[in-house]
């Protein structure tokens, strides 16, 4: 595998991590301004941002689907493998962000 692929995997990880942490913290400021409990809102927001952080990291679902289609139609299993690794990397970023958020609010996010 080439060096550029590993750079992309790291970028997907940190993009997903940033979307989760940034989205929940900035969203909690809005909850505080609206008079809601910020930590409770962080927990709800973190649950709903999971899939969107992954989609944002991989650049939209259409690219992932077209890569899978190209891999299946052309018989290129390497492209499918690379896309799966990128998605798993983004999922790792989301899980890391959830762990950090749980540490911050001292509450388990299910």
PDB file as gemmi writes it, atoms N, CA and C in Angstrom:
CRYST1    1.000    1.000    1.000  90.00  90.00  90.00 P 1                      
ATOM      1  N   UNK A   1       0.835  -1.176   0.000  1.00  0.00           N  
ATOM      2  CA  UNK A   1       0.000   0.000   0.000  1.00  0.00           C  
ATOM      3  C   UNK A   1       0.876   1.234   0.000  1.00  0.00           C  
ATOM      4  N   UNK A   2       0.354   2.256  -0.553  1.00  0.00           N  
ATOM      5  CA  UNK A   2       1.153   3.454  -0.708  1.00  0.00           C  
ATOM      6  C   UNK A   2       1.052   4.371   0.505  1.00  0.00           C  
ATOM      7  N   UNK A   3       1.984   5.278   0.601  1.00  0.00           N  
ATOM      8  CA  UNK A   3       2.060   6.186   1.736  1.00  0.00           C  
ATOM      9  C   UNK A   3       0.840   7.108   1.802  1.00  0.00           C  
ATOM     10  N   UNK A   4       0.326   7.519   0.682  1.00  0.00           N  
ATOM     11  CA  UNK A   4      -0.820   8.437   0.640  1.00  0.00           C  
ATOM     12  C   UNK A   4      -2.062   7.814   1.282  1.00  0.00           C  
ATOM     13  N   UNK A   5      -2.208   6.508   1.168  1.00  0.00           N  
ATOM     14  CA  UNK A   5      -3.349   5.828   1.772  1.00  0.00           C  
ATOM     15  C   UNK A   5      -3.313   5.947   3.287  1.00  0.00           C  
ATOM     16  N   UNK A   6      -2.145   5.778   3.888  1.00  0.00           N  
ATOM     17  CA  UNK A   6      -2.028   5.882   5.341  1.00  0.00           C  
ATOM     18  C   UNK A   6      -2.293   7.306   5.816  1.00  0.00           C  
ATOM     19  N   UNK A   7      -1.886   8.288   5.035  1.00  0.00           N  
ATOM     20  CA  UNK A   7      -2.186   9.687   5.366  1.00  0.00           C  
ATOM     21  C   UNK A   7      -3.701   9.889   5.354  1.00  0.00           C  
ATOM     22  N   UNK A   8      -4.374   9.334   4.374  1.00  0.00           N  
ATOM     23  CA  UNK A   8      -5.829   9.452   4.273  1.00  0.00           C  
ATOM     24  C   UNK A   8      -6.515   8.781   5.455  1.00  0.00           C  
ATOM     25  N   UNK A   9      -6.024   7.629   5.872  1.00  0.00           N  
ATOM     26  CA  UNK A   9      -6.605   6.920   7.021  1.00  0.00           C  
ATOM     27  C   UNK A   9      -6.485   7.777   8.279  1.00  0.00           C  
ATOM     28  N   UNK A  10      -5.333   8.392   8.513  1.00  0.00           N  
ATOM     29  CA  UNK A  10      -5.162   9.262   9.675  1.00  0.00           C  
ATOM     30  C   UNK A  10      -6.066  10.486   9.579  1.00  0.00           C  
ATOM     31  N   UNK A  11      -6.194  11.042   8.383  1.00  0.00           N  
ATOM     32  CA  UNK A  11      -7.069  12.197   8.210  1.00  0.00           C  
ATOM     33  C   UNK A  11      -8.519  11.842   8.516  1.00  0.00           C  
ATOM     34  N   UNK A  12      -8.999  10.704   8.066  1.00  0.00           N  
ATOM     35  CA  UNK A  12     -10.368  10.276   8.350  1.00  0.00           C  
ATOM     36  C   UNK A  12     -10.588  10.125   9.851  1.00  0.00           C  
ATOM     37  N   UNK A  13      -9.623   9.554  10.536  1.00  0.00           N  
ATOM     38  CA  UNK A  13      -9.715   9.379  11.982  1.00  0.00           C  
ATOM     39  C   UNK A  13      -9.899  10.726  12.681  1.00  0.00           C  
ATOM     40  N   UNK A  14      -9.034  11.675  12.356  1.00  0.00           N  
ATOM     41  CA  UNK A  14      -9.067  12.949  13.059  1.00  0.00           C  
ATOM     42  C   UNK A  14     -10.216  13.847  12.604  1.00  0.00           C  
ATOM     43  N   UNK A  15     -10.673  13.706  11.383  1.00  0.00           N  
ATOM     44  CA  UNK A  15     -11.855  14.457  10.949  1.00  0.00           C  
ATOM     45  C   UNK A  15     -13.074  13.993  11.735  1.00  0.00           C  
ATOM     46  N   UNK A  16     -13.253  12.692  11.866  1.00  0.00           N  
ATOM     47  CA  UNK A  16     -14.384  12.169  12.635  1.00  0.00           C  
ATOM     48  C   UNK A  16     -14.274  12.584  14.103  1.00  0.00           C  
ATOM     49  N   UNK A  17     -13.076  12.525  14.659  1.00  0.00           N  
ATOM     50  CA  UNK A  17     -12.854  12.950  16.040  1.00  0.00           C  
ATOM     51  C   UNK A  17     -13.217  14.428  16.213  1.00  0.00           C  
ATOM     52  N   UNK A  18     -12.793  15.259  15.290  1.00  0.00           N  
ATOM     53  CA  UNK A  18     -13.063  16.690  15.365  1.00  0.00           C  
ATOM     54  C   UNK A  18     -14.530  17.033  15.194  1.00  0.00           C  
ATOM     55  N   UNK A  19     -15.205  16.332  14.306  1.00  0.00           N  
ATOM     56  CA  UNK A  19     -16.642  16.578  14.113  1.00  0.00           C  
ATOM     57  C   UNK A  19     -17.399  16.249  15.388  1.00  0.00           C  
ATOM     58  N   UNK A  20     -17.065  15.142  16.019  1.00  0.00           N  
ATOM     59  CA  UNK A  20     -17.759  14.742  17.244  1.00  0.00           C  
ATOM     60  C   UNK A  20     -17.492  15.721  18.393  1.00  0.00           C  
ATOM     61  N   UNK A  21     -16.227  15.987  18.652  1.00  0.00           N  
ATOM     62  CA  UNK A  21     -15.901  16.848  19.790  1.00  0.00           C  
ATOM     63  C   UNK A  21     -16.362  18.284  19.534  1.00  0.00           C  
ATOM     64  N   UNK A  22     -16.058  18.797  18.366  1.00  0.00           N  
ATOM     65  CA  UNK A  22     -16.461  20.159  18.049  1.00  0.00           C  
ATOM     66  C   UNK A  22     -17.976  20.327  18.011  1.00  0.00           C  
ATOM     67  N   UNK A  23     -18.659  19.383  17.399  1.00  0.00           N  
ATOM     68  CA  UNK A  23     -20.111  19.470  17.306  1.00  0.00           C  
ATOM     69  C   UNK A  23     -20.790  19.407  18.653  1.00  0.00           C  
ATOM     70  N   UNK A  24     -20.326  18.524  19.519  1.00  0.00           N  
ATOM     71  CA  UNK A  24     -20.965  18.411  20.827  1.00  0.00           C  
ATOM     72  C   UNK A  24     -20.654  19.605  21.719  1.00  0.00           C  
ATOM     73  N   UNK A  25     -19.419  20.078  21.696  1.00  0.00           N  
ATOM     74  CA  UNK A  25     -19.078  21.210  22.560  1.00  0.00           C  
ATOM     75  C   UNK A  25     -19.735  22.504  22.097  1.00  0.00           C  
ATOM     76  N   UNK A  26     -19.719  22.760  20.814  1.00  0.00           N  
ATOM     77  CA  UNK A  26     -20.378  23.967  20.304  1.00  0.00           C  
ATOM     78  C   UNK A  26     -21.890  23.849  20.466  1.00  0.00           C  
ATOM     79  N   UNK A  27     -22.437  22.654  20.267  1.00  0.00           N  
ATOM     80  CA  UNK A  27     -23.866  22.443  20.475  1.00  0.00           C  
ATOM     81  C   UNK A  27     -24.272  22.660  21.918  1.00  0.00           C  
ATOM     82  N   UNK A  28     -23.392  22.309  22.851  1.00  0.00           N  
ATOM     83  CA  UNK A  28     -23.724  22.515  24.263  1.00  0.00           C  
ATOM     84  C   UNK A  28     -23.757  24.001  24.613  1.00  0.00           C  
ATOM     85  N   UNK A  29     -22.999  24.809  23.917  1.00  0.00           N  
ATOM     86  CA  UNK A  29     -23.069  26.257  24.129  1.00  0.00           C  
ATOM     87  C   UNK A  29     -24.451  26.761  23.735  1.00  0.00           C  
ATOM     88  N   UNK A  30     -24.972  26.239  22.631  1.00  0.00           N  
ATOM     89  CA  UNK A  30     -26.324  26.606  22.218  1.00  0.00           C  
ATOM     90  C   UNK A  30     -27.375  26.139  23.214  1.00  0.00           C  
ATOM     91  N   UNK A  31     -27.182  24.946  23.780  1.00  0.00           N  
ATOM     92  CA  UNK A  31     -28.115  24.445  24.794  1.00  0.00           C  
ATOM     93  C   UNK A  31     -28.060  25.320  26.047  1.00  0.00           C  
ATOM     94  N   UNK A  32     -26.868  25.717  26.443  1.00  0.00           N  
ATOM     95  CA  UNK A  32     -26.720  26.587  27.608  1.00  0.00           C  
ATOM     96  C   UNK A  32     -27.415  27.927  27.378  1.00  0.00           C  
ATOM     97  N   UNK A  33     -27.243  28.476  26.168  1.00  0.00           N  
ATOM     98  CA  UNK A  33     -27.878  29.755  25.849  1.00  0.00           C  
ATOM     99  C   UNK A  33     -29.396  29.642  25.819  1.00  0.00           C  
ATOM    100  N   UNK A  34     -29.901  28.455  25.493  1.00  0.00           N  
ATOM    101  CA  UNK A  34     -31.350  28.247  25.441  1.00  0.00           C  
ATOM    102  C   UNK A  34     -31.925  27.848  26.796  1.00  0.00           C  
ATOM    103  N   UNK A  35     -31.078  27.700  27.808  1.00  0.00           N  
ATOM    104  CA  UNK A  35     -31.547  27.379  29.143  1.00  0.00           C  
ATOM    105  C   UNK A  35     -31.681  25.897  29.427  1.00  0.00           C  
ATOM    106  N   UNK A  36     -31.126  25.032  28.567  1.00  0.00           N  
ATOM    107  CA  UNK A  36     -31.165  23.589  28.809  1.00  0.00           C  
ATOM    108  C   UNK A  36     -29.900  23.153  29.551  1.00  0.00           C  
ATOM    109  N   UNK A  37     -29.930  21.917  30.053  1.00  0.00           N  
ATOM    110  CA  UNK A  37     -28.763  21.365  30.735  1.00  0.00           C  
ATOM    111  C   UNK A  37     -27.710  20.973  29.696  1.00  0.00           C  
ATOM    112  N   UNK A  38     -26.538  21.611  29.713  1.00  0.00           N  
ATOM    113  CA  UNK A  38     -25.540  21.354  28.667  1.00  0.00           C  
ATOM    114  C   UNK A  38     -25.021  19.924  28.634  1.00  0.00           C  
ATOM    115  N   UNK A  39     -24.756  19.321  29.799  1.00  0.00           N  
ATOM    116  CA  UNK A  39     -24.198  17.967  29.805  1.00  0.00           C  
ATOM    117  C   UNK A  39     -25.200  16.942  29.277  1.00  0.00           C  
ATOM    118  N   UNK A  40     -26.452  17.109  29.607  1.00  0.00           N  
ATOM    119  CA  UNK A  40     -27.482  16.210  29.080  1.00  0.00           C  
ATOM    120  C   UNK A  40     -27.597  16.383  27.568  1.00  0.00           C  
ATOM    121  N   UNK A  41     -27.508  17.606  27.120  1.00  0.00           N  
ATOM    122  CA  UNK A  41     -27.593  17.878  25.692  1.00  0.00           C  
ATOM    123  C   UNK A  41     -26.371  17.333  24.955  1.00  0.00           C  
ATOM    124  N   UNK A  42     -25.204  17.395  25.584  1.00  0.00           N  
ATOM    125  CA  UNK A  42     -23.992  16.824  24.986  1.00  0.00           C  
ATOM    126  C   UNK A  42     -24.193  15.336  24.747  1.00  0.00           C  
ATOM    127  N   UNK A  43     -24.766  14.648  25.713  1.00  0.00           N  
ATOM    128  CA  UNK A  43     -24.995  13.209  25.586  1.00  0.00           C  
ATOM    129  C   UNK A  43     -25.942  12.907  24.423  1.00  0.00           C  
ATOM    130  N   UNK A  44     -27.044  13.641  24.340  1.00  0.00           N  
ATOM    131  CA  UNK A  44     -27.996  13.432  23.232  1.00  0.00           C  
ATOM    132  C   UNK A  44     -27.374  13.776  21.886  1.00  0.00           C  
ATOM    133  N   UNK A  45     -26.630  14.841  21.852  1.00  0.00           N  
ATOM    134  CA  UNK A  45     -26.016  15.277  20.594  1.00  0.00           C  
ATOM    135  C   UNK A  45     -24.942  14.303  20.131  1.00  0.00           C  
ATOM    136  N   UNK A  46     -24.180  13.758  21.064  1.00  0.00           N  
ATOM    137  CA  UNK A  46     -23.132  12.793  20.707  1.00  0.00           C  
ATOM    138  C   UNK A  46     -23.742  11.540  20.085  1.00  0.00           C  
ATOM    139  N   UNK A  47     -24.897  11.112  20.590  1.00  0.00           N  
ATOM    140  CA  UNK A  47     -25.574   9.943  20.016  1.00  0.00           C  
ATOM    141  C   UNK A  47     -26.002  10.204  18.581  1.00  0.00           C  
ATOM    142  N   UNK A  48     -26.508  11.408  18.328  1.00  0.00           N  
ATOM    143  CA  UNK A  48     -27.027  11.688  16.986  1.00  0.00           C  
ATOM    144  C   UNK A  48     -25.943  12.073  15.984  1.00  0.00           C  
ATOM    145  N   UNK A  49     -24.781  12.478  16.454  1.00  0.00           N  
ATOM    146  CA  UNK A  49     -23.708  12.889  15.538  1.00  0.00           C  
ATOM    147  C   UNK A  49     -22.823  11.741  15.068  1.00  0.00           C  
ATOM    148  N   UNK A  50     -22.972  10.560  15.636  1.00  0.00           N  
ATOM    149  CA  UNK A  50     -22.069   9.448  15.295  1.00  0.00           C  
ATOM    150  C   UNK A  50     -21.997   9.189  13.797  1.00  0.00           C  
ATOM    151  N   UNK A  51     -23.125   8.917  13.191  1.00  0.00           N  
ATOM    152  CA  UNK A  51     -23.129   8.554  11.761  1.00  0.00           C  
ATOM    153  C   UNK A  51     -22.697   9.730  10.897  1.00  0.00           C  
ATOM    154  N   UNK A  52     -23.056  10.956  11.303  1.00  0.00           N  
ATOM    155  CA  UNK A  52     -22.701  12.117  10.491  1.00  0.00           C  
ATOM    156  C   UNK A  52     -21.209  12.408  10.552  1.00  0.00           C  
ATOM    157  N   UNK A  53     -20.578  12.077  11.653  1.00  0.00           N  
ATOM    158  CA  UNK A  53     -19.128  12.253  11.740  1.00  0.00           C  
ATOM    159  C   UNK A  53     -18.419  11.287  10.797  1.00  0.00           C  
ATOM    160  N   UNK A  54     -18.926  10.066  10.704  1.00  0.00           N  
ATOM    161  CA  UNK A  54     -18.333   9.090   9.786  1.00  0.00           C  
ATOM    162  C   UNK A  54     -18.542   9.525   8.343  1.00  0.00           C  
ATOM    163  N   UNK A  55     -19.760   9.976   8.026  1.00  0.00           N  
ATOM    164  CA  UNK A  55     -20.063  10.427   6.658  1.00  0.00           C  
ATOM    165  C   UNK A  55     -19.214  11.645   6.300  1.00  0.00           C  
ATOM    166  N   UNK A  56     -19.059  12.569   7.235  1.00  0.00           N  
ATOM    167  CA  UNK A  56     -18.236  13.757   6.968  1.00  0.00           C  
ATOM    168  C   UNK A  56     -16.775  13.370   6.757  1.00  0.00           C  
ATOM    169  N   UNK A  57     -16.296  12.396   7.504  1.00  0.00           N  
ATOM    170  CA  UNK A  57     -14.891  11.995   7.390  1.00  0.00           C  
ATOM    171  C   UNK A  57     -14.598  11.341   6.047  1.00  0.00           C  
ATOM    172  N   UNK A  58     -15.504  10.494   5.573  1.00  0.00           N  
ATOM    173  CA  UNK A  58     -15.226   9.800   4.315  1.00  0.00           C  
ATOM    174  C   UNK A  58     -15.643  10.616   3.105  1.00  0.00           C  
ATOM    175  N   UNK A  59     -16.165  11.810   3.313  1.00  0.00           N  
ATOM    176  CA  UNK A  59     -16.456  12.707   2.207  1.00  0.00           C  
ATOM    177  C   UNK A  59     -17.803  12.466   1.565  1.00  0.00           C  
ATOM    178  N   UNK A  60     -18.726  11.904   2.267  1.00  0.00           N  
ATOM    179  CA  UNK A  60     -20.059  11.642   1.727  1.00  0.00           C  
ATOM    180  C   UNK A  60     -20.231  10.184   1.371  1.00  0.00           C  
ATOM    181  N   UNK A  61     -21.449   9.733   1.382  1.00  0.00           N  
ATOM    182  CA  UNK A  61     -21.710   8.312   1.160  1.00  0.00           C  
ATOM    183  C   UNK A  61     -21.619   7.932  -0.315  1.00  0.00           C  
ATOM    184  N   UNK A  62     -21.822   8.869  -1.218  1.00  0.00           N  
ATOM    185  CA  UNK A  62     -21.798   8.531  -2.637  1.00  0.00           C  
ATOM    186  C   UNK A  62     -20.424   8.047  -3.077  1.00  0.00           C  
ATOM    187  N   UNK A  63     -19.373   8.673  -2.568  1.00  0.00           N  
ATOM    188  CA  UNK A  63     -18.014   8.251  -2.920  1.00  0.00           C  
ATOM    189  C   UNK A  63     -17.732   6.839  -2.440  1.00  0.00           C  
ATOM    190  N   UNK A  64     -18.175   6.525  -1.232  1.00  0.00           N  
ATOM    191  CA  UNK A  64     -17.953   5.181  -0.687  1.00  0.00           C  
ATOM    192  C   UNK A  64     -18.710   4.141  -1.501  1.00  0.00           C  
ATOM    193  N   UNK A  65     -19.943   4.451  -1.866  1.00  0.00           N  
ATOM    194  CA  UNK A  65     -20.751   3.509  -2.648  1.00  0.00           C  
ATOM    195  C   UNK A  65     -20.158   3.315  -4.041  1.00  0.00           C  
ATOM    196  N   UNK A  66     -19.699   4.389  -4.661  1.00  0.00           N  
ATOM    197  CA  UNK A  66     -19.113   4.255  -5.998  1.00  0.00           C  
ATOM    198  C   UNK A  66     -17.797   3.467  -5.952  1.00  0.00           C  
ATOM    199  N   UNK A  67     -17.046   3.603  -4.860  1.00  0.00           N  
ATOM    200  CA  UNK A  67     -15.814   2.819  -4.717  1.00  0.00           C  
ATOM    201  C   UNK A  67     -16.130   1.342  -4.563  1.00  0.00           C  
ATOM    202  N   UNK A  68     -17.147   1.020  -3.766  1.00  0.00           N  
ATOM    203  CA  UNK A  68     -17.569  -0.379  -3.630  1.00  0.00           C  
ATOM    204  C   UNK A  68     -18.039  -0.936  -4.967  1.00  0.00           C  
ATOM    205  N   UNK A  69     -18.816  -0.146  -5.696  1.00  0.00           N  
ATOM    206  CA  UNK A  69     -19.336  -0.592  -6.993  1.00  0.00           C  
ATOM    207  C   UNK A  69     -18.199  -0.824  -7.980  1.00  0.00           C  
ATOM    208  N   UNK A  70     -17.238   0.091  -8.005  1.00  0.00           N  
ATOM    209  CA  UNK A  70     -16.094  -0.041  -8.903  1.00  0.00           C  
ATOM    210  C   UNK A  70     -15.264  -1.277  -8.530  1.00  0.00           C  
ATOM    211  N   UNK A  71     -15.113  -1.517  -7.233  1.00  0.00           N  
ATOM    212  CA  UNK A  71     -14.362  -2.679  -6.786  1.00  0.00           C  
ATOM    213  C   UNK A  71     -15.041  -3.981  -7.149  1.00  0.00           C  
ATOM    214  N   UNK A  72     -16.374  -4.005  -7.050  1.00  0.00           N  
ATOM    215  CA  UNK A  72     -17.106  -5.226  -7.393  1.00  0.00           C  
ATOM    216  C   UNK A  72     -17.164  -5.459  -8.896  1.00  0.00           C  
ATOM    217  N   UNK A  73     -17.415  -4.393  -9.653  1.00  0.00           N  
ATOM    218  CA  UNK A  73     -17.555  -4.564 -11.108  1.00  0.00           C  
ATOM    219  C   UNK A  73     -16.210  -4.811 -11.792  1.00  0.00           C  
ATOM    220  N   UNK A  74     -15.157  -4.192 -11.307  1.00  0.00           N  
ATOM    221  CA  UNK A  74     -13.835  -4.364 -11.914  1.00  0.00           C  
ATOM    222  C   UNK A  74     -13.043  -5.517 -11.298  1.00  0.00           C  
ATOM    223  N   UNK A  75     -13.557  -6.071 -10.208  1.00  0.00           N  
ATOM    224  CA  UNK A  75     -12.861  -7.164  -9.541  1.00  0.00           C  
ATOM    225  C   UNK A  75     -11.668  -6.703  -8.732  1.00  0.00           C  
ATOM    226  N   UNK A  76     -11.660  -5.432  -8.352  1.00  0.00           N  
ATOM    227  CA  UNK A  76     -10.546  -4.884  -7.589  1.00  0.00           C  
ATOM    228  C   UNK A  76     -10.868  -4.946  -6.095  1.00  0.00           C  
ATOM    229  N   UNK A  77     -10.435  -6.004  -5.469  1.00  0.00           N  
ATOM    230  CA  UNK A  77     -10.711  -6.151  -4.038  1.00  0.00           C  
ATOM    231  C   UNK A  77      -9.868  -5.204  -3.195  1.00  0.00           C  
ATOM    232  N   UNK A  78      -8.768  -4.711  -3.729  1.00  0.00           N  
ATOM    233  CA  UNK A  78      -7.934  -3.772  -2.989  1.00  0.00           C  
ATOM    234  C   UNK A  78      -8.680  -2.469  -2.720  1.00  0.00           C  
ATOM    235  N   UNK A  79      -9.455  -1.995  -3.698  1.00  0.00           N  
ATOM    236  CA  UNK A  79     -10.233  -0.766  -3.502  1.00  0.00           C  
ATOM    237  C   UNK A  79     -11.294  -0.954  -2.422  1.00  0.00           C  
ATOM    238  N   UNK A  80     -11.931  -2.101  -2.411  1.00  0.00           N  
ATOM    239  CA  UNK A  80     -12.938  -2.382  -1.384  1.00  0.00           C  
ATOM    240  C   UNK A  80     -12.270  -2.442  -0.011  1.00  0.00           C  
ATOM    241  N   UNK A  81     -11.127  -3.100   0.068  1.00  0.00           N  
ATOM    242  CA  UNK A  81     -10.398  -3.207   1.325  1.00  0.00           C  
ATOM    243  C   UNK A  81      -9.985  -1.820   1.833  1.00  0.00           C  
ATOM    244  N   UNK A  82      -9.480  -0.978   0.948  1.00  0.00           N  
ATOM    245  CA  UNK A  82      -9.067   0.373   1.341  1.00  0.00           C  
ATOM    246  C   UNK A  82     -10.250   1.174   1.876  1.00  0.00           C  
ATOM    247  N   UNK A  83     -11.400   1.056   1.221  1.00  0.00           N  
ATOM    248  CA  UNK A  83     -12.574   1.802   1.658  1.00  0.00           C  
ATOM    249  C   UNK A  83     -13.060   1.309   3.020  1.00  0.00           C  
ATOM    250  N   UNK A  84     -13.012   0.009   3.239  1.00  0.00           N  
ATOM    251  CA  UNK A  84     -13.414  -0.549   4.534  1.00  0.00           C  
ATOM    252  C   UNK A  84     -12.471  -0.076   5.631  1.00  0.00           C  
ATOM    253  N   UNK A  85     -11.169  -0.045   5.354  1.00  0.00           N  
ATOM    254  CA  UNK A  85     -10.196   0.440   6.339  1.00  0.00           C  
ATOM    255  C   UNK A  85     -10.439   1.916   6.647  1.00  0.00           C  
ATOM    256  N   UNK A  86     -10.782   2.704   5.645  1.00  0.00           N  
ATOM    257  CA  UNK A  86     -11.066   4.124   5.869  1.00  0.00           C  
ATOM    258  C   UNK A  86     -12.309   4.308   6.738  1.00  0.00           C  
ATOM    259  N   UNK A  87     -13.334   3.521   6.491  1.00  0.00           N  
ATOM    260  CA  UNK A  87     -14.555   3.606   7.295  1.00  0.00           C  
ATOM    261  C   UNK A  87     -14.271   3.172   8.731  1.00  0.00           C  
ATOM    262  N   UNK A  88     -13.503   2.134   8.913  1.00  0.00           N  
ATOM    263  CA  UNK A  88     -13.149   1.679  10.262  1.00  0.00           C  
ATOM    264  C   UNK A  88     -12.311   2.733  10.978  1.00  0.00           C  
ATOM    265  N   UNK A  89     -11.446   3.410  10.248  1.00  0.00           N  
ATOM    266  CA  UNK A  89     -10.655   4.480  10.836  1.00  0.00           C  
ATOM    267  C   UNK A  89     -11.544   5.616  11.325  1.00  0.00           C  
ATOM    268  N   UNK A  90     -12.530   5.995  10.520  1.00  0.00           N  
ATOM    269  CA  UNK A  90     -13.472   7.041  10.929  1.00  0.00           C  
ATOM    270  C   UNK A  90     -14.285   6.590  12.141  1.00  0.00           C  
ATOM    271  N   UNK A  91     -14.657   5.324  12.166  1.00  0.00           N  
ATOM    272  CA  UNK A  91     -15.394   4.798  13.319  1.00  0.00           C  
ATOM    273  C   UNK A  91     -14.519   4.833  14.578  1.00  0.00           C  
ATOM    274  N   UNK A  92     -13.233   4.595  14.411  1.00  0.00           N  
ATOM    275  CA  UNK A  92     -12.308   4.700  15.542  1.00  0.00           C  
ATOM    276  C   UNK A  92     -12.223   6.118  16.074  1.00  0.00           C  
ATOM    277  N   UNK A  93     -12.237   7.090  15.179  1.00  0.00           N  
ATOM    278  CA  UNK A  93     -12.250   8.501  15.595  1.00  0.00           C  
ATOM    279  C   UNK A  93     -13.505   8.844  16.373  1.00  0.00           C  
ATOM    280  N   UNK A  94     -14.643   8.312  15.941  1.00  0.00           N  
ATOM    281  CA  UNK A  94     -15.906   8.547  16.647  1.00  0.00           C  
ATOM    282  C   UNK A  94     -15.860   7.919  18.035  1.00  0.00           C  
ATOM    283  N   UNK A  95     -15.362   6.693  18.120  1.00  0.00           N  
ATOM    284  CA  UNK A  95     -15.301   6.019  19.421  1.00  0.00           C  
ATOM    285  C   UNK A  95     -14.338   6.733  20.378  1.00  0.00           C  
ATOM    286  N   UNK A  96     -13.234   7.232  19.867  1.00  0.00           N  
ATOM    287  CA  UNK A  96     -12.303   7.990  20.698  1.00  0.00           C  
ATOM    288  C   UNK A  96     -12.959   9.265  21.203  1.00  0.00           C  
ATOM    289  N   UNK A  97     -13.685   9.946  20.330  1.00  0.00           N  
ATOM    290  CA  UNK A  97     -14.388  11.162  20.730  1.00  0.00           C  
ATOM    291  C   UNK A  97     -15.450  10.857  21.781  1.00  0.00           C  
ATOM    292  N   UNK A  98     -16.176   9.758  21.619  1.00  0.00           N  
ATOM    293  CA  UNK A  98     -17.170   9.383  22.617  1.00  0.00           C  
ATOM    294  C   UNK A  98     -16.525   9.118  23.972  1.00  0.00           C  
ATOM    295  N   UNK A  99     -15.369   8.494  23.969  1.00  0.00           N  
ATOM    296  CA  UNK A  99     -14.649   8.241  25.218  1.00  0.00           C  
ATOM    297  C   UNK A  99     -14.235   9.556  25.881  1.00  0.00           C  
ATOM    298  N   UNK A 100     -13.727  10.490  25.101  1.00  0.00           N  
ATOM    299  CA  UNK A 100     -13.327  11.797  25.635  1.00  0.00           C  
ATOM    300  C   UNK A 100     -14.542  12.539  26.176  1.00  0.00           C  
ATOM    301  N   UNK A 101     -15.650  12.487  25.449  1.00  0.00           N  
ATOM    302  CA  UNK A 101     -16.870  13.165  25.892  1.00  0.00           C  
ATOM    303  C   UNK A 101     -17.405  12.524  27.173  1.00  0.00           C  
ATOM    304  N   UNK A 102     -17.361  11.199  27.258  1.00  0.00           N  
ATOM    305  CA  UNK A 102     -17.789  10.525  28.488  1.00  0.00           C  
ATOM    306  C   UNK A 102     -16.923  10.940  29.670  1.00  0.00           C  
ATOM    307  N   UNK A 103     -15.630  11.073  29.461  1.00  0.00           N  
ATOM    308  CA  UNK A 103     -14.749  11.547  30.527  1.00  0.00           C  
ATOM    309  C   UNK A 103     -15.122  12.969  30.937  1.00  0.00           C  
ATOM    310  N   UNK A 104     -15.468  13.787  29.954  1.00  0.00           N  
ATOM    311  CA  UNK A 104     -15.796  15.183  30.228  1.00  0.00           C  
ATOM    312  C   UNK A 104     -17.078  15.325  31.025  1.00  0.00           C  
ATOM    313  N   UNK A 105     -18.123  14.623  30.637  1.00  0.00           N  
ATOM    314  CA  UNK A 105     -19.416  14.806  31.291  1.00  0.00           C  
ATOM    315  C   UNK A 105     -19.661  13.811  32.415  1.00  0.00           C  
ATOM    316  N   UNK A 106     -18.755  12.842  32.603  1.00  0.00           N  
ATOM    317  CA  UNK A 106     -18.866  11.832  33.657  1.00  0.00           C  
ATOM    318  C   UNK A 106     -20.183  11.080  33.584  1.00  0.00           C  
ATOM    319  N   UNK A 107     -20.573  10.726  32.373  1.00  0.00           N  
ATOM    320  CA  UNK A 107     -21.820  10.005  32.144  1.00  0.00           C  
ATOM    321  C   UNK A 107     -21.605   9.071  30.967  1.00  0.00           C  
ATOM    322  N   UNK A 108     -22.167   7.878  31.043  1.00  0.00           N  
ATOM    323  CA  UNK A 108     -22.005   6.915  29.961  1.00  0.00           C  
ATOM    324  C   UNK A 108     -22.961   7.237  28.823  1.00  0.00           C  
ATOM    325  N   UNK A 109     -22.452   7.217  27.605  1.00  0.00           N  
ATOM    326  CA  UNK A 109     -23.264   7.457  26.407  1.00  0.00           C  
ATOM    327  C   UNK A 109     -23.560   6.107  25.773  1.00  0.00           C  
ATOM    328  N   UNK A 110     -24.831   5.763  25.716  1.00  0.00           N  
ATOM    329  CA  UNK A 110     -25.194   4.459  25.124  1.00  0.00           C  
ATOM    330  C   UNK A 110     -25.834   4.630  23.788  1.00  0.00           C  
TER     331      UNK A 110                                                      
END                                                                             
